[in-house]
Amino acid sequence: MLRILGKSPSGKRLERIKNSPNYKNGAFQNIEPTEAILKDASMPKMLKEIFFNRPANLSPAIDVTAFKIDLTKLSDTKSSIVWFGHSSYYINHHGFKILVDPVLSGHASPFSSMVKAFKGADIYKAEDIPEIDLLLITHDHYDHLDYKVVLKLKHKFKKVLTALGVGSHLEYWGIDSNKIVELDWWESYRANENIEFTSTPSRHFSGRTLKRANTLWSSFVLDLGNKKIFLGGDSGYDSQFKKIGEKYGPFELAILDCAQYGANWPYIHMVPEQTTQAALDLQAKVLLPVHWGKFALANHPWTEPIERINKSAEFLKVFVNVPVIGQVIEF
């Protein structure tokens, strides 16, 4: 059980962290002042809402619609994405295979009995993932970094790219340090002559225990040479989306979180209307909303984020693509 918690950075990794401009007073900081939970939020009231005031449609009444495909059969002459629910997805760009935040163990918590996947939404398992060139982990929260999946995949990926400090967990779990690449915000990693990743800011926090922000959280710009994709991770809305759009845009596609929001944590997750605005700020041609469809981590009805996204996208004239789990999107 204790291994799933991971390990805090130490040694040379900690020294690098201390030299980061984003690390102050013993913790990583967001660019804009950010409370993970509002200071005046009442913990008893929050617990009451979580356990006693949950809406009837917090989770689907029937199995979530999903398609199971053979990922090895995807064309290596095209660019495609397959969404696995929540923030997990697979990208095959002309044979270069990327897996992002795979949470495929049936739950998004350190306990298998808590935060369980919706029925039907968990059809993809670690065993279904083919050999991949790069595993990308945006931050170390349990709904983005799945300990069991990392162990099952550790011989299937050539490199793992992640935010600064997260490599401490990975090394603790037996991942070869030579496979791990950690980036601070605005640093880049070139995977090959045509593909480059750049870590960009997000407005969030990190932590697998009560100690927060000792590892970084990131979004990423994926530059494929003839097109760019924004890989959003988790983020509240702020001015950084516009800055990233001006620096790296326009984007062919922006993959952004749109759910698990709450009145008591308005700065660390976007509400759907902010998600569509963020897509505009990024100068994205298409918005792919994620962070929904698999787990209930907040108290809103499970389809509400997409219903609000569709209305907002129509108003703001943002083209939005809402796939079914397992559906192949070519771009």
C-alpha positions in Angstrom: 0.0 0.0 0.0 2.8 2.5 0.9 4.5 2.1 -2.5 1.5 3.5 -4.3 2.0 6.8 -2.4 5.3 7.3 -4.3 8.3 9.1 -2.9 9.3 12.8 -2.4 12.1 14.2 -4.5 15.6 14.1 -3.0 19.3 14.4 -3.9 20.2 15.9 -7.2 16.5 16.0 -8.3 15.6 18.1 -5.2 18.5 20.4 -5.9 17.2 21.0 -9.4 13.8 21.7 -8.0 15.1 24.2 -5.5 16.8 26.1 -8.5 13.5 26.3 -10.4 12.0 29.8 -10.7 8.6 28.2 -10.0 9.7 26.8 -6.6 9.4 29.1 -3.6 9.1 28.7 0.2 9.5 24.9 0.0 6.8 24.3 -2.7 6.0 24.8 -6.4 3.8 27.8 -7.0 1.3 28.7 -9.6 2.0 31.9 -11.7 -1.2 33.5 -10.4 -2.1 33.2 -6.7 -4.2 30.1 -6.3 -6.1 28.4 -3.5 -6.6 24.7 -4.0 -9.6 25.0 -1.7 -11.1 28.3 -0.7 -9.9 29.4 2.7 -13.5 30.0 4.0 -14.8 26.7 2.7 -16.3 24.6 5.5 -14.9 21.1 5.6 -18.0 19.7 7.4 -20.2 21.3 4.7 -18.0 19.9 1.9 -18.1 16.4 3.4 -21.9 16.6 3.8 -22.3 17.5 0.2 -20.0 14.7 -0.9 -21.7 12.0 1.1 -25.3 13.1 1.6 -26.2 15.6 -1.1 -25.0 13.8 -4.2 -27.2 14.2 -7.3 -29.0 11.1 -8.5 -27.3 11.4 -11.9 -23.8 11.8 -10.5 -23.0 8.6 -12.4 -24.7 7.0 -15.4 -27.7 4.8 -14.8 -26.6 2.3 -17.5 -23.2 1.3 -18.9 -21.3 4.0 -20.6 -21.1 3.5 -24.4 -17.5 2.5 -25.4 -15.8 0.8 -28.3 -13.0 -1.7 -27.9 -10.5 -1.5 -30.7 -7.2 -3.2 -31.4 -4.7 -0.3 -31.0 -2.1 -2.2 -33.0 -4.3 -1.9 -36.1 -4.3 1.9 -36.2 -2.6 3.2 -39.4 1.0 4.3 -39.1 0.5 6.5 -42.1 -2.0 8.8 -40.4 -2.4 10.8 -37.2 -5.0 9.6 -34.7 -6.2 9.8 -31.1 -8.2 7.3 -29.0 -9.7 8.6 -25.8 -10.0 6.1 -22.9 -12.2 8.2 -20.7 -11.2 10.9 -18.1 -7.8 12.3 -19.2 -6.3 9.1 -20.6 -5.7 8.9 -24.4 -3.4 7.4 -27.0 -1.9 9.2 -29.9 -0.4 7.5 -33.0 1.3 10.1 -35.2 2.7 8.4 -38.3 3.9 5.4 -36.2 5.2 7.4 -33.2 3.0 6.3 -30.3 2.3 8.4 -27.3 0.2 7.4 -24.2 -1.0 10.2 -21.9 -2.0 9.9 -18.2 -3.2 6.2 -18.5 -5.5 5.5 -15.5 -6.7 2.0 -16.4 -6.9 0.1 -13.1 -10.6 0.7 -12.5 -10.2 3.4 -9.9 -8.7 6.8 -9.4 -7.6 6.7 -5.8 -5.0 4.8 -3.6 -7.9 2.4 -2.6 -9.5 0.2 -5.2 -12.9 0.5 -3.5 -13.0 4.3 -3.9 -13.5 6.5 -6.9 -14.3 3.6 -9.1 -14.8 3.9 -12.9 -18.3 4.1 -14.3 -19.7 0.8 -15.6 -18.7 0.3 -19.2 -16.1 3.1 -19.1 -13.2 0.9 -18.0 -12.9 -1.4 -21.0 -9.3 -0.6 -21.8 -6.6 -2.1 -19.5 -2.9 -1.9 -19.4 -2.7 -5.2 -21.3 -4.4 -3.5 -24.3 -1.7 -1.0 -24.7 0.9 -1.8 -27.4 4.6 -0.9 -27.4 4.8 2.9 -27.1 7.5 5.4 -27.8 6.7 7.9 -25.1 4.5 7.8 -21.9 3.5 11.3 -20.8 2.4 12.1 -17.3 1.1 15.6 -16.6 1.2 15.5 -12.8 1.1 13.0 -9.9 -2.5 12.9 -8.8 -4.1 9.5 -8.7 -6.5 10.2 -11.6 -3.5 10.9 -13.8 -0.7 8.7 -12.5 -1.7 5.1 -12.0 0.8 3.1 -10.0 -0.4 -0.3 -11.2 -0.5 0.7 -14.8 3.1 2.2 -14.7 4.3 -1.2 -13.3 2.6 -3.1 -16.1 3.8 -0.8 -18.8 7.4 -0.2 -17.7 8.8 -2.6 -20.3 6.5 -1.2 -23.1 7.7 2.4 -23.3 11.0 3.8 -24.4 10.8 7.1 -22.6 8.5 8.7 -20.0 8.1 12.5 -20.1 6.8 14.3 -17.1 6.7 17.4 -14.9 9.7 18.2 -12.7 9.9 16.1 -9.6 7.5 13.3 -10.7 10.4 11.2 -11.7 11.0 10.5 -8.0 7.8 8.4 -7.9 8.8 6.6 -11.1 12.3 5.7 -10.0 10.9 4.5 -6.6 8.6 2.2 -8.6 11.5 0.7 -10.5 11.6 2.7 -13.7 15.1 3.1 -15.2 16.3 6.6 -14.6 17.6 6.7 -18.2 14.1 6.5 -19.4 12.8 9.5 -17.4 12.7 13.0 -18.8 11.5 15.8 -16.4 10.7 19.3 -17.6 10.2 22.6 -15.8 7.8 25.1 -17.4 9.0 26.4 -20.8 11.6 23.6 -21.1 11.5 21.4 -24.2 12.4 17.8 -25.1 12.9 16.7 -28.7 11.7 13.1 -29.1 13.0 12.9 -32.7 13.8 15.2 -35.6 10.0 15.9 -36.2 8.5 15.8 -32.7 9.1 18.1 -29.8 7.4 18.6 -26.5 7.4 21.8 -24.4 6.2 21.9 -20.9 3.9 24.9 -20.3 2.2 26.2 -17.1 -1.1 25.0 -15.8 -3.0 26.3 -12.7 -3.3 23.3 -10.4 -1.4 21.6 -7.7 0.1 18.2 -7.0 0.6 15.5 -4.3 -0.2 11.9 -3.5 -0.1 12.5 0.3 -1.1 15.3 2.5 2.0 17.2 1.4 1.3 19.2 -1.7 3.3 20.9 -4.4 6.6 19.1 -4.0 6.4 18.0 -7.6 5.3 20.2 -10.6 2.1 20.0 -12.7 2.2 20.8 -16.4 0.5 21.2 -19.7 2.4 20.4 -22.8 2.7 21.7 -26.4 3.2 18.8 -28.8 4.9 20.1 -32.0 4.6 17.6 -34.8 6.3 19.8 -37.4 3.3 20.5 -39.6 0.8 20.8 -36.7 0.7 21.5 -33.0 -1.5 19.9 -30.3 -2.1 21.3 -26.8 -2.1 18.6 -24.1 -3.8 20.3 -21.2 -3.4 18.2 -18.1 -5.5 19.8 -15.3 -5.8 23.5 -14.9 -8.0 26.3 -13.7 -8.5 29.2 -16.0 -5.9 32.0 -16.1 -4.0 34.3 -18.4 -1.4 31.6 -19.3 -3.7 30.1 -22.0 -3.5 33.3 -24.0 0.2 33.6 -23.5 0.7 30.0 -24.7 -1.6 30.7 -27.7 0.4 33.7 -28.7 3.7 31.9 -28.3 2.9 28.6 -29.8 -0.5 28.8 -31.5 -2.5 28.3 -33.6 -3.2 24.7 -32.5 -4.7 22.0 -34.7 -6.3 20.6 -31.5 -6.6 21.5 -27.8 -7.2 18.7 -25.3 -8.6 20.5 -22.2 -10.2 19.4 -18.9 -13.9 20.4 -18.6 -15.2 18.6 -15.5 -14.7 17.8 -11.8 -15.3 21.4 -10.9 -16.8 22.7 -7.7 -17.7 26.0 -6.0 -15.1 25.4 -3.2 -12.2 24.9 -5.7 -12.8 27.4 -8.5 -9.2 28.1 -9.3 -7.8 24.6 -10.0 -10.4 23.2 -12.4 -12.2 25.1 -15.2 -16.0 25.1 -15.5 -17.0 24.2 -19.1 -17.5 27.8 -20.2 -13.9 28.6 -19.2 -12.7 25.5 -21.1 -14.2 26.9 -24.4 -12.7 30.3 -23.7 -9.3 28.6 -23.1 -9.6 27.0 -26.5 -10.1 30.4 -28.0 -7.2 31.8 -26.1 -5.0 29.0 -27.4 -6.2 29.7 -31.0 -7.3 26.1 -31.3 -9.1 24.9 -34.4 -10.8 22.1 -32.5 -11.5 21.5 -28.8 -11.4 18.0 -27.4 -12.9 18.1 -23.8 -11.6 15.5 -21.4 -11.5 14.8 -17.6 -15.1 13.5 -17.7 -16.9 10.3 -18.6 -15.2 7.8 -16.3 -15.0 9.0 -12.7 -17.1 11.1 -10.3 -14.6 13.4 -8.5 -17.0 16.3 -8.0 -20.7 16.7 -7.2 -22.1 17.7 -10.6 -24.2 15.3 -12.8 -21.9 13.2 -15.0 -23.1 14.6 -18.4 -23.4 18.3 -17.2 -19.9 19.3 -18.4 -20.5 18.2 -22.0 -24.0 19.7 -22.1 -22.5 23.0 -20.9 -19.5 22.7 -23.3 -21.9 22.3 -26.3 -23.9 25.4 -25.4 -20.8 27.5 -24.7 -19.0 26.3 -27.9 -22.1 27.2 -30.0 -22.1 30.7 -28.4 -18.4 31.3 -28.8 -18.2 29.5 -32.2 -15.7 26.9 -31.0 -15.6 23.7 -32.9 -15.8 20.9 -30.4 -15.3 17.1 -30.9 -16.8 14.9 -28.2 -15.8 11.3 -28.9 -17.1 8.1 -27.4 -14.6 6.1 -25.4 -12.5 4.1 -27.9 -13.6 6.1 -30.9 -10.7 6.9 -33.3 -10.3 10.6 -34.2 -8.1 11.3 -37.2 -6.5 14.8 -37.5 
